[in-house]
Amino acid sequence: MYVEVILGGHGAPVAPVALREPDDFTAFKVVVEGVGAWDDLARALEGTGHVDAPNAWIDRDALGGLGRRDDPAWVEQLDGMVAYARGRQWVDDHGCVRAHCEWVAGDPKP
């Protein structure tokens, strides 16, 4: 699964943050489309998570809201993914899961 962020020409998000491939619990990342800087990504993720470059930290509850929080089987798999991440110290004290950031258009602007 991955969190998709689409940035416009001036680094502002042009679409709501979305969860893609929600049934793939074996990988987790943030994919940033468009050109922007780390600060642009941080603004786009407000309410969903925060940025500590080169990673983003996505709130577990926000993942549920982007996914299928009304589907008990899906939530159980999400919780399993988060438990796995916690065992690897990829979950912070606030319940946010660390995600590698992949910039489709290349590295973020300085």
C-alpha positions as CSV (number, residue, x, y, z in Angstrom):
1,M,0.0,0.0,0.0
2,Y,1.1,3.5,-0.5
3,V,-0.1,7.0,0.3
4,E,-0.3,9.1,-2.9
5,V,0.4,12.9,-2.8
6,I,0.1,15.0,-6.0
7,L,1.8,18.4,-5.9
8,G,1.1,21.1,-8.5
9,G,3.4,23.5,-10.1
10,H,4.0,25.6,-7.0
11,G,4.2,22.7,-4.6
12,A,0.6,22.9,-3.5
13,P,-1.4,19.7,-3.4
14,V,-3.8,19.4,-6.4
15,A,-5.8,16.4,-5.1
16,P,-6.6,15.0,-1.7
17,V,-4.1,12.5,-0.2
18,A,-5.2,9.0,-1.3
19,L,-4.4,5.4,-0.3
20,R,-3.5,3.2,-3.2
21,E,-3.1,-0.6,-3.4
22,P,-4.9,-0.8,0.0
23,D,-4.8,-4.6,0.1
24,D,-1.0,-4.8,-0.2
25,F,0.1,-5.0,3.4
26,T,3.7,-6.1,2.6
27,A,5.0,-2.7,1.6
28,F,4.4,0.9,2.7
29,K,5.6,4.2,1.3
30,V,4.6,7.7,0.3
31,V,4.6,8.4,-3.5
32,V,4.9,12.1,-4.4
33,E,3.9,13.0,-7.9
34,G,4.8,16.5,-9.2
35,V,7.6,18.8,-8.2
36,G,7.9,20.2,-4.8
37,A,10.0,20.4,-1.6
38,W,9.9,18.6,1.7
39,D,7.9,21.6,3.2
40,D,5.3,21.1,0.4
41,L,5.0,17.5,1.3
42,A,4.6,18.3,5.0
43,R,1.8,20.8,4.2
44,A,0.1,18.2,2.0
45,L,0.2,15.6,4.7
46,E,-1.2,17.9,7.5
47,G,-3.9,15.9,9.2
48,T,-2.6,12.6,7.8
49,G,1.0,12.6,9.1
50,H,4.2,14.6,9.3
51,V,7.6,14.7,7.6
52,D,11.0,13.9,8.9
53,A,13.0,13.8,5.7
54,P,13.8,11.5,4.1
55,N,10.7,9.8,5.6
56,A,7.1,10.6,6.3
57,W,5.2,9.4,9.3
58,I,1.6,8.5,8.6
59,D,-1.0,8.3,11.4
60,R,-2.5,4.9,11.8
61,D,-6.0,6.3,12.3
62,A,-5.6,8.4,9.1
63,L,-4.7,5.2,7.2
64,G,-7.9,3.7,8.4
65,G,-9.8,6.7,7.3
66,L,-8.2,6.6,3.8
67,G,-8.8,2.8,3.6
68,R,-11.7,0.7,4.7
69,R,-12.1,1.3,8.4
70,D,-15.6,-0.2,8.2
71,D,-14.2,-3.6,7.0
72,P,-13.1,-5.6,10.1
73,A,-11.0,-8.0,8.0
74,W,-9.1,-5.0,6.4
75,V,-8.6,-3.3,9.8
76,E,-7.2,-6.5,11.2
77,Q,-4.7,-6.7,8.4
78,L,-3.8,-3.1,8.8
79,D,-3.3,-3.7,12.5
80,G,-1.0,-6.6,11.7
81,M,1.1,-4.4,9.4
82,V,1.4,-1.8,12.1
83,A,2.3,-4.4,14.7
84,Y,5.1,-5.7,12.3
85,A,6.3,-2.1,11.8
86,R,6.2,-1.5,15.6
87,G,8.4,-4.5,16.1
88,R,11.0,-2.9,13.7
89,Q,10.7,0.4,15.5
90,W,9.0,2.0,12.5
91,V,6.1,3.3,14.6
92,D,6.6,6.5,16.7
93,D,5.1,7.3,20.2
94,H,2.0,8.9,18.5
95,G,1.1,5.8,16.4
96,C,2.5,7.1,13.2
97,V,4.1,4.6,10.8
98,R,7.3,5.4,9.0
99,A,7.1,5.5,5.3
100,H,9.9,5.9,2.7
101,C,9.2,8.8,0.3
102,E,9.4,8.1,-3.4
103,W,9.5,11.3,-5.5
104,V,8.3,10.3,-9.0
105,A,9.7,13.4,-10.7
106,G,13.1,13.0,-9.0
107,D,14.5,14.4,-5.8
108,P,12.6,17.1,-4.0
109,K,13.6,20.7,-4.6
110,P,16.0,22.2,-2.2
